[in-house]
């Protein structure tokens, strides 16, 4: 099984500004994952990177974590989010994980 993480910056690729409140972006991501019928975890983190034009940007970033989601679905989600959030790119990482589901046996 694999864990996939999609890192999505919140600053617009052209204006280099965050256009909407972080909560609105979170709501959009939740709806995207629901539409693809994939379970997810969502975190707000801070990040920084260089735009293609060499400009440094500090920004709020949303991190979507998916476990066991097929690669094709991950790529579709990443493309949709990149387009919806007007990003130059989103970063996707994928690593093997072992999953355990612990239940209370009382």
Buried (B, 14 or more C-beta within 10 A) or exposed (E): EBBBBBBBBBBBBEEEEBEEEEEEBBEBBEEBBEEBEBEBEBEEEEBEBEEEEEEEEEBBBBBBBBBEBEEEBBEEBBEBBBEBBBBEEBBBEBEEEEEEEEEEEE
